[in-house]
């Protein structure tokens, strides 16, 4: 019999737990089974597949390449089943379906909320789940099936065979500060003026930090004083408002918060641009809800004004 016909939900959970713990004994303990029974099941599974899923060594188990591939699929199956359960529950409560979106801080303030408003105008009974995080973490969750779509900076993105990508727009990076900052009194700001102040910067490895470091390198300058490293957009805004710290933000984020009187664009000509786009799984059949969500993001990416309740159309740039 085909081994896939014998693989059940609890078996996939066992497989993932084995990969997580790396030991038969610990997996048997947390899954309330016995070591002999677990060892027998794993051997039968490997025999049925025709290849080893784990390498046995003195410290326990380590996934083989085939094992890693199977755990990826198992995680996706479990995620899809959980999503199906949530969708059924939503329908029973009067909703139609649920979509899950991951977003980086660069796209969280306006682009993704704009797209969500558009999407809900098309599907008034839909439920939307929005998760914010770093791109690496979000892309992993996307591949596992826990998210339908990820939107964020793709400057450092390395193509993945399992994912589709699409750029939405590119924009410049802006040096920002609080309203009333001493720099706002300058007629013209140069590097020497920026070096008088300490900075809040995004952590190493993030696309926006990479753009800042590249701009500083291109200018032949040393890094200014990086006092704080933070990936919290709200935390950064709060600290900027109550200090003379400087930071960097994308053009749209800077525009969004400067219009609300929270920060000021210093106008310094920083030679840095970034690209923002979206990623989704390369599935054979795309659900109509994802297709509509992608279209809403394209529309939002080409517009700058959020729709009002009485006017769902956005003004083009």
ROVEXZA-248543 format. One record per residue (C-alpha): x, y, z; residue in three letters; residue number from 1. Coordinates in steps of 0.001 Angstrom, whole numbers, padded with zeros to 6 digits. Example, Ala and Ser with C-alpha at 12.3 -4.5 7.8 and 13.67 -1.06 7.14 Angstrom:
<rs>
<u 012300	v -004500	w 007800	resn ALA	resi 1>
<u 013670	v -001060	w 007140	resn SER	resi 2>
</rs>
This chain:
<rs>
<u 000000	v 000000	w 000000	resn UNK	resi 1>
<u 001157	v 003532	w -000780	resn UNK	resi 2>
<u 002797	v 004924	w 002393	resn UNK	resi 3>
<u 000934	v 008238	w 001990	resn UNK	resi 4>
<u -002359	v 006436	w 002555	resn UNK	resi 5>
<u -001165	v 005292	w 005978	resn UNK	resi 6>
<u 000142	v 008695	w 007072	resn UNK	resi 7>
<u -002291	v 010379	w 009431	resn UNK	resi 8>
<u -002352	v 013724	w 011197	resn UNK	resi 9>
<u -000867	v 012347	w 014398	resn UNK	resi 10>
<u 001934	v 010777	w 012363	resn UNK	resi 11>
<u 002861	v 014125	w 010846	resn UNK	resi 12>
<u 002835	v 015635	w 014321	resn UNK	resi 13>
<u 005166	v 012861	w 015509	resn UNK	resi 14>
<u 007498	v 013491	w 012587	resn UNK	resi 15>
<u 007704	v 017217	w 013333	resn UNK	resi 16>
<u 008261	v 016573	w 017027	resn UNK	resi 17>
<u 011082	v 014139	w 016216	resn UNK	resi 18>
<u 012687	v 016807	w 014057	resn UNK	resi 19>
<u 012286	v 019349	w 016850	resn UNK	resi 20>
<u 013609	v 017257	w 019770	resn UNK	resi 21>
<u 016113	v 015109	w 017883	resn UNK	resi 22>
<u 015503	v 012182	w 020224	resn UNK	resi 23>
<u 013169	v 009178	w 020330	resn UNK	resi 24>
<u 012913	v 009293	w 024122	resn UNK	resi 25>
<u 011875	v 012960	w 024417	resn UNK	resi 26>
<u 009378	v 012681	w 021554	resn UNK	resi 27>
<u 007843	v 009572	w 023111	resn UNK	resi 28>
<u 007545	v 011379	w 026445	resn UNK	resi 29>
<u 005847	v 014562	w 025147	resn UNK	resi 30>
<u 003607	v 012621	w 022731	resn UNK	resi 31>
<u 002482	v 010085	w 025358	resn UNK	resi 32>
<u 003732	v 006997	w 023561	resn UNK	resi 33>
<u 006493	v 004448	w 024155	resn UNK	resi 34>
<u 009983	v 004425	w 022676	resn UNK	resi 35>
<u 009625	v 000960	w 021112	resn UNK	resi 36>
<u 006314	v 001898	w 019475	resn UNK	resi 37>
<u 007755	v 005167	w 018141	resn UNK	resi 38>
<u 010898	v 003461	w 016824	resn UNK	resi 39>
<u 008785	v 000772	w 015123	resn UNK	resi 40>
<u 006543	v 003385	w 013476	resn UNK	resi 41>
<u 009524	v 005420	w 012223	resn UNK	resi 42>
<u 011198	v 002320	w 010747	resn UNK	resi 43>
<u 007975	v 001298	w 008978	resn UNK	resi 44>
<u 007591	v 004812	w 007578	resn UNK	resi 45>
<u 011172	v 004901	w 006287	resn UNK	resi 46>
<u 010788	v 001399	w 004807	resn UNK	resi 47>
<u 007589	v 002468	w 003060	resn UNK	resi 48>
<u 009206	v 005604	w 001630	resn UNK	resi 49>
<u 012359	v 003717	w 000730	resn UNK	resi 50>
<u 014820	v 006127	w 002315	resn UNK	resi 51>
<u 016062	v 007229	w 005728	resn UNK	resi 52>
<u 014442	v 010356	w 007162	resn UNK	resi 53>
<u 016896	v 010721	w 010038	resn UNK	resi 54>
<u 020585	v 010065	w 010536	resn UNK	resi 55>
<u 021230	v 008200	w 013780	resn UNK	resi 56>
<u 024156	v 009396	w 015851	resn UNK	resi 57>
<u 025304	v 009347	w 019477	resn UNK	resi 58>
<u 023359	v 012462	w 020439	resn UNK	resi 59>
<u 020114	v 011438	w 018769	resn UNK	resi 60>
<u 018547	v 012074	w 015381	resn UNK	resi 61>
<u 019360	v 014515	w 012604	resn UNK	resi 62>
<u 017147	v 015057	w 009560	resn UNK	resi 63>
<u 018375	v 013857	w 006180	resn UNK	resi 64>
<u 017669	v 015899	w 003068	resn UNK	resi 65>
<u 014627	v 013704	w 002400	resn UNK	resi 66>
<u 013521	v 014141	w 005999	resn UNK	resi 67>
<u 013735	v 017925	w 005759	resn UNK	resi 68>
<u 011642	v 017872	w 002609	resn UNK	resi 69>
<u 008970	v 015678	w 004217	resn UNK	resi 70>
<u 008792	v 017853	w 007355	resn UNK	resi 71>
<u 008221	v 020935	w 005167	resn UNK	resi 72>
<u 005278	v 019238	w 003495	resn UNK	resi 73>
<u 003984	v 017899	w 006813	resn UNK	resi 74>
<u 004067	v 021397	w 008319	resn UNK	resi 75>
<u 002172	v 022770	w 005351	resn UNK	resi 76>
<u -000478	v 020060	w 005582	resn UNK	resi 77>
<u -000990	v 020710	w 009301	resn UNK	resi 78>
<u -001108	v 024462	w 008720	resn UNK	resi 79>
<u -003679	v 024052	w 005949	resn UNK	resi 80>
<u -005821	v 021831	w 008170	resn UNK	resi 81>
<u -005666	v 024418	w 010950	resn UNK	resi 82>
<u -006597	v 027126	w 008460	resn UNK	resi 83>
<u -009470	v 024987	w 007191	resn UNK	resi 84>
<u -010735	v 024584	w 010742	resn UNK	resi 85>
<u -010553	v 028355	w 011279	resn UNK	resi 86>
<u -012338	v 029026	w 007974	resn UNK	resi 87>
<u -015144	v 026608	w 008839	resn UNK	resi 88>
<u -015508	v 028274	w 012233	resn UNK	resi 89>
<u -015606	v 031695	w 010544	resn UNK	resi 90>
<u -018331	v 030522	w 008160	resn UNK	resi 91>
<u -020402	v 029188	w 011037	resn UNK	resi 92>
<u -020127	v 032636	w 012645	resn UNK	resi 93>
<u -021314	v 034435	w 009515	resn UNK	resi 94>
<u -018045	v 035071	w 007696	resn UNK	resi 95>
<u -017127	v 033653	w 004298	resn UNK	resi 96>
<u -013368	v 032853	w 004456	resn UNK	resi 97>
<u -010125	v 033977	w 006085	resn UNK	resi 98>
<u -006869	v 035288	w 004616	resn UNK	resi 99>
<u -003616	v 035659	w 006546	resn UNK	resi 100>
<u -001112	v 038358	w 005633	resn UNK	resi 101>
<u 002414	v 038869	w 006903	resn UNK	resi 102>
<u 003902	v 042341	w 006702	resn UNK	resi 103>
<u 007193	v 043992	w 007528	resn UNK	resi 104>
<u 007178	v 047385	w 009304	resn UNK	resi 105>
<u 007957	v 049114	w 005996	resn UNK	resi 106>
<u 004576	v 048154	w 004547	resn UNK	resi 107>
<u 002521	v 048085	w 007746	resn UNK	resi 108>
<u 001620	v 051803	w 008169	resn UNK	resi 109>
<u -000247	v 052395	w 004919	resn UNK	resi 110>
<u 000214	v 049982	w 002007	resn UNK	resi 111>
<u -001155	v 046812	w 003600	resn UNK	resi 112>
<u -003984	v 048538	w 005541	resn UNK	resi 113>
<u -004986	v 050273	w 002311	resn UNK	resi 114>
<u -005077	v 046926	w 000489	resn UNK	resi 115>
<u -007075	v 045328	w 003299	resn UNK	resi 116>
<u -009711	v 048070	w 003110	resn UNK	resi 117>
<u -009997	v 047511	w -000621	resn UNK	resi 118>
<u -010207	v 043748	w -000143	resn UNK	resi 119>
<u -012979	v 044020	w 002459	resn UNK	resi 120>
<u -014939	v 046274	w 000133	resn UNK	resi 121>
<u -014899	v 043390	w -002362	resn UNK	resi 122>
<u -015541	v 040720	w 000282	resn UNK	resi 123>
<u -017484	v 042290	w 003188	resn UNK	resi 124>
<u -017851	v 038970	w 005032	resn UNK	resi 125>
<u -014198	v 037919	w 004849	resn UNK	resi 126>
<u -011893	v 037730	w 007869	resn UNK	resi 127>
<u -008320	v 039038	w 007699	resn UNK	resi 128>
<u -005415	v 038097	w 009959	resn UNK	resi 129>
<u -002437	v 040473	w 009920	resn UNK	resi 130>
<u 000946	v 039528	w 011390	resn UNK	resi 131>
<u 003950	v 041863	w 011548	resn UNK	resi 132>
<u 007528	v 040636	w 011705	resn UNK	resi 133>
<u 010876	v 040392	w 009945	resn UNK	resi 134>
<u 010892	v 039176	w 006361	resn UNK	resi 135>
<u 012924	v 036023	w 007074	resn UNK	resi 136>
<u 010481	v 034880	w 009747	resn UNK	resi 137>
<u 007430	v 035746	w 007672	resn UNK	resi 138>
<u 008732	v 033963	w 004575	resn UNK	resi 139>
<u 009309	v 030806	w 006610	resn UNK	resi 140>
<u 005720	v 030938	w 007842	resn UNK	resi 141>
<u 004554	v 031514	w 004271	resn UNK	resi 142>
<u 006355	v 028383	w 003057	resn UNK	resi 143>
<u 004892	v 026413	w 005960	resn UNK	resi 144>
<u 001375	v 027418	w 004937	resn UNK	resi 145>
<u 000695	v 029564	w 008009	resn UNK	resi 146>
<u 000364	v 032698	w 005843	resn UNK	resi 147>
<u -001226	v 033318	w 002441	resn UNK	resi 148>
<u 000864	v 036321	w 001492	resn UNK	resi 149>
<u 003875	v 038320	w 002701	resn UNK	resi 150>
<u 004430	v 041995	w 001890	resn UNK	resi 151>
<u 007636	v 043840	w 002655	resn UNK	resi 152>
<u 011077	v 044918	w 001508	resn UNK	resi 153>
<u 012639	v 042679	w -001116	resn UNK	resi 154>
<u 016019	v 044437	w -001365	resn UNK	resi 155>
<u 017875	v 041441	w 000116	resn UNK	resi 156>
<u 015418	v 038795	w -001055	resn UNK	resi 157>
<u 016911	v 035582	w -002455	resn UNK	resi 158>
<u 014512	v 033819	w -004864	resn UNK	resi 159>
<u 012924	v 030635	w -003519	resn UNK	resi 160>
<u 011668	v 027838	w -005748	resn UNK	resi 161>
<u 008494	v 027497	w -003687	resn UNK	resi 162>
<u 007497	v 031186	w -003864	resn UNK	resi 163>
<u 006287	v 033708	w -006431	resn UNK	resi 164>
<u 007321	v 037346	w -006074	resn UNK	resi 165>
<u 006243	v 040671	w -007535	resn UNK	resi 166>
<u 007694	v 044129	w -007013	resn UNK	resi 167>
<u 005160	v 046844	w -006251	resn UNK	resi 168>
<u 007297	v 050000	w -006204	resn UNK	resi 169>
<u 010661	v 051494	w -005303	resn UNK	resi 170>
<u 011143	v 054497	w -003063	resn UNK	resi 171>
<u 013894	v 056581	w -001528	resn UNK	resi 172>
<u 015034	v 056408	w 002092	resn UNK	resi 173>
<u 014646	v 059505	w 004270	resn UNK	resi 174>
<u 016501	v 060737	w 007355	resn UNK	resi 175>
<u 013869	v 061618	w 009956	resn UNK	resi 176>
<u 013710	v 063358	w 013339	resn UNK	resi 177>
<u 011172	v 064863	w 015721	resn UNK	resi 178>
<u 009343	v 068133	w 015025	resn UNK	resi 179>
<u 011363	v 070969	w 016548	resn UNK	resi 180>
<u 014647	v 069068	w 016304	resn UNK	resi 181>
<u 017690	v 071415	w 016030	resn UNK	resi 182>
<u 018300	v 070127	w 012490	resn UNK	resi 183>
<u 014962	v 071559	w 011361	resn UNK	resi 184>
<u 016467	v 075043	w 011727	resn UNK	resi 185>
<u 019214	v 074318	w 009180	resn UNK	resi 186>
<u 018817	v 075740	w 005693	resn UNK	resi 187>
<u 020921	v 072878	w 004348	resn UNK	resi 188>
<u 021955	v 069663	w 006085	resn UNK	resi 189>
<u 025258	v 067914	w 005401	resn UNK	resi 190>
<u 026966	v 064827	w 006783	resn UNK	resi 191>
<u 028781	v 066862	w 009442	resn UNK	resi 192>
<u 025429	v 068031	w 010812	resn UNK	resi 193>
<u 024119	v 064455	w 010951	resn UNK	resi 194>
<u 027216	v 063289	w 012852	resn UNK	resi 195>
<u 026367	v 065633	w 015727	resn UNK	resi 196>
<u 023508	v 063345	w 016774	resn UNK	resi 197>
<u 023028	v 059732	w 017750	resn UNK	resi 198>
<u 020832	v 057381	w 015744	resn UNK	resi 199>
<u 018148	v 054721	w 016039	resn UNK	resi 200>
<u 018807	v 052157	w 013308	resn UNK	resi 201>
<u 017221	v 048897	w 012209	resn UNK	resi 202>
<u 019134	v 045702	w 013122	resn UNK	resi 203>
<u 021861	v 044278	w 010893	resn UNK	resi 204>
<u 020511	v 042049	w 008170	resn UNK	resi 205>
<u 017311	v 044038	w 007645	resn UNK	resi 206>
<u 016871	v 045539	w 004156	resn UNK	resi 207>
<u 016488	v 049123	w 005370	resn UNK	resi 208>
<u 019700	v 048848	w 007415	resn UNK	resi 209>
<u 021498	v 047461	w 004373	resn UNK	resi 210>
<u 020358	v 050470	w 002330	resn UNK	resi 211>
<u 021639	v 052877	w 004993	resn UNK	resi 212>
<u 025009	v 051116	w 005260	resn UNK	resi 213>
<u 025346	v 051115	w 001455	resn UNK	resi 214>
<u 024601	v 054854	w 001282	resn UNK	resi 215>
<u 027194	v 055614	w 003965	resn UNK	resi 216>
<u 029769	v 053454	w 002179	resn UNK	resi 217>
<u 029029	v 055116	w -001176	resn UNK	resi 218>
<u 029564	v 058517	w 000449	resn UNK	resi 219>
<u 032965	v 057388	w 001790	resn UNK	resi 220>
<u 031834	v 057992	w 005352	resn UNK	resi 221>
<u 032122	v 056161	w 008635	resn UNK	resi 222>
<u 028884	v 055132	w 010399	resn UNK	resi 223>
<u 027412	v 057765	w 012722	resn UNK	resi 224>
<u 026831	v 056921	w 016372	resn UNK	resi 225>
<u 024287	v 054087	w 016436	resn UNK	resi 226>
<u 022878	v 054372	w 019934	resn UNK	resi 227>
<u 019880	v 052066	w 019500	resn UNK	resi 228>
<u 019160	v 049114	w 017213	resn UNK	resi 229>
<u 015429	v 048416	w 017007	resn UNK	resi 230>
<u 012960	v 046732	w 014655	resn UNK	resi 231>
<u 009950	v 048283	w 016422	resn UNK	resi 232>
<u 008461	v 051013	w 014265	resn UNK	resi 233>
<u 006173	v 052289	w 017041	resn UNK	resi 234>
<u 008986	v 052172	w 019596	resn UNK	resi 235>
<u 011283	v 054074	w 017253	resn UNK	resi 236>
<u 008678	v 056771	w 016659	resn UNK	resi 237>
<u 008115	v 057183	w 020384	resn UNK	resi 238>
<u 011849	v 057546	w 021105	resn UNK	resi 239>
<u 012295	v 060004	w 018245	resn UNK	resi 240>
<u 009575	v 062274	w 019602	resn UNK	resi 241>
<u 011212	v 062544	w 023029	resn UNK	resi 242>
<u 014866	v 062889	w 022040	resn UNK	resi 243>
<u 017222	v 064404	w 019469	resn UNK	resi 244>
<u 017910	v 060988	w 017951	resn UNK	resi 245>
<u 017824	v 060537	w 014177	resn UNK	resi 246>
<u 016598	v 057578	w 012188	resn UNK	resi 247>
<u 015824	v 056416	w 008661	resn UNK	resi 248>
<u 012492	v 055513	w 007092	resn UNK	resi 249>
<u 011139	v 054785	w 003652	resn UNK	resi 250>
<u 009623	v 057703	w 001742	resn UNK	resi 251>
<u 006022	v 056540	w 002207	resn UNK	resi 252>
<u 006448	v 055806	w 005904	resn UNK	resi 253>
<u 008102	v 059198	w 006432	resn UNK	resi 254>
<u 005317	v 060911	w 004513	resn UNK	resi 255>
<u 002609	v 059020	w 006415	resn UNK	resi 256>
<u 003869	v 059992	w 009876	resn UNK	resi 257>
<u 005006	v 063512	w 008986	resn UNK	resi 258>
<u 001474	v 064289	w 007774	resn UNK	resi 259>
<u 000313	v 063362	w 011291	resn UNK	resi 260>
<u 002883	v 065609	w 012958	resn UNK	resi 261>
<u 004858	v 062750	w 014502	resn UNK	resi 262>
<u 008161	v 063143	w 012660	resn UNK	resi 263>
<u 009896	v 065474	w 010204	resn UNK	resi 264>
<u 011748	v 064597	w 007033	resn UNK	resi 265>
<u 015094	v 066405	w 007348	resn UNK	resi 266>
<u 015400	v 066700	w 003572	resn UNK	resi 267>
<u 018930	v 065306	w 003612	resn UNK	resi 268>
<u 019734	v 063844	w 000160	resn UNK	resi 269>
<u 020530	v 060294	w 001268	resn UNK	resi 270>
<u 021516	v 058246	w -001775	resn UNK	resi 271>
<u 019475	v 055133	w -000968	resn UNK	resi 272>
<u 016430	v 053466	w -002468	resn UNK	resi 273>
<u 014495	v 050356	w -001539	resn UNK	resi 274>
<u 012018	v 048054	w -003265	resn UNK	resi 275>
<u 008796	v 046812	w -001739	resn UNK	resi 276>
<u 006872	v 043815	w -003025	resn UNK	resi 277>
<u 004851	v 040717	w -002208	resn UNK	resi 278>
<u 005465	v 036960	w -002046	resn UNK	resi 279>
<u 003060	v 034024	w -002183	resn UNK	resi 280>
<u 003333	v 030266	w -002577	resn UNK	resi 281>
<u 003715	v 028883	w -006086	resn UNK	resi 282>
<u 000633	v 026662	w -005868	resn UNK	resi 283>
<u -001002	v 025207	w -008961	resn UNK	resi 284>
<u -004422	v 026555	w -008031	resn UNK	resi 285>
<u -004642	v 030040	w -006517	resn UNK	resi 286>
<u -007773	v 030656	w -004470	resn UNK	resi 287>
<u -009863	v 033546	w -005786	resn UNK	resi 288>
<u -009398	v 035351	w -002466	resn UNK	resi 289>
<u -005602	v 035428	w -002929	resn UNK	resi 290>
<u -005960	v 036611	w -006520	resn UNK	resi 291>
<u -008194	v 039471	w -005334	resn UNK	resi 292>
<u -005802	v 040289	w -002497	resn UNK	resi 293>
<u -002879	v 040516	w -004924	resn UNK	resi 294>
<u -004879	v 042865	w -007123	resn UNK	resi 295>
<u -005795	v 045045	w -004129	resn UNK	resi 296>
<u -002112	v 045347	w -003234	resn UNK	resi 297>
<u -001260	v 046347	w -006796	resn UNK	resi 298>
<u -003911	v 049064	w -006625	resn UNK	resi 299>
<u -002700	v 050239	w -003225	resn UNK	resi 300>
<u 000887	v 050301	w -004434	resn UNK	resi 301>
<u -000105	v 052681	w -007245	resn UNK	resi 302>
<u -001973	v 055080	w -004931	resn UNK	resi 303>
<u -001172	v 057390	w -002035	resn UNK	resi 304>
<u -004562	v 058303	w -000515	resn UNK	resi 305>
<u -006507	v 055882	w 001661	resn UNK	resi 306>
<u -010138	v 055299	w 000642	resn UNK	resi 307>
<u -012840	v 056819	w 002784	resn UNK	resi 308>
<u -016046	v 055032	w 003737	resn UNK	resi 309>
<u -017974	v 056992	w 001124	resn UNK	resi 310>
<u -015332	v 056993	w -001586	resn UNK	resi 311>
<u -013652	v 053624	w -002146	resn UNK	resi 312>
<u -011527	v 054843	w -005053	resn UNK	resi 313>
<u -007965	v 056021	w -004476	resn UNK	resi 314>
<u -006255	v 058885	w -006214	resn UNK	resi 315>
<u -003288	v 057878	w -008388	resn UNK	resi 316>
<u 000162	v 059215	w -007687	resn UNK	resi 317>
</rs>
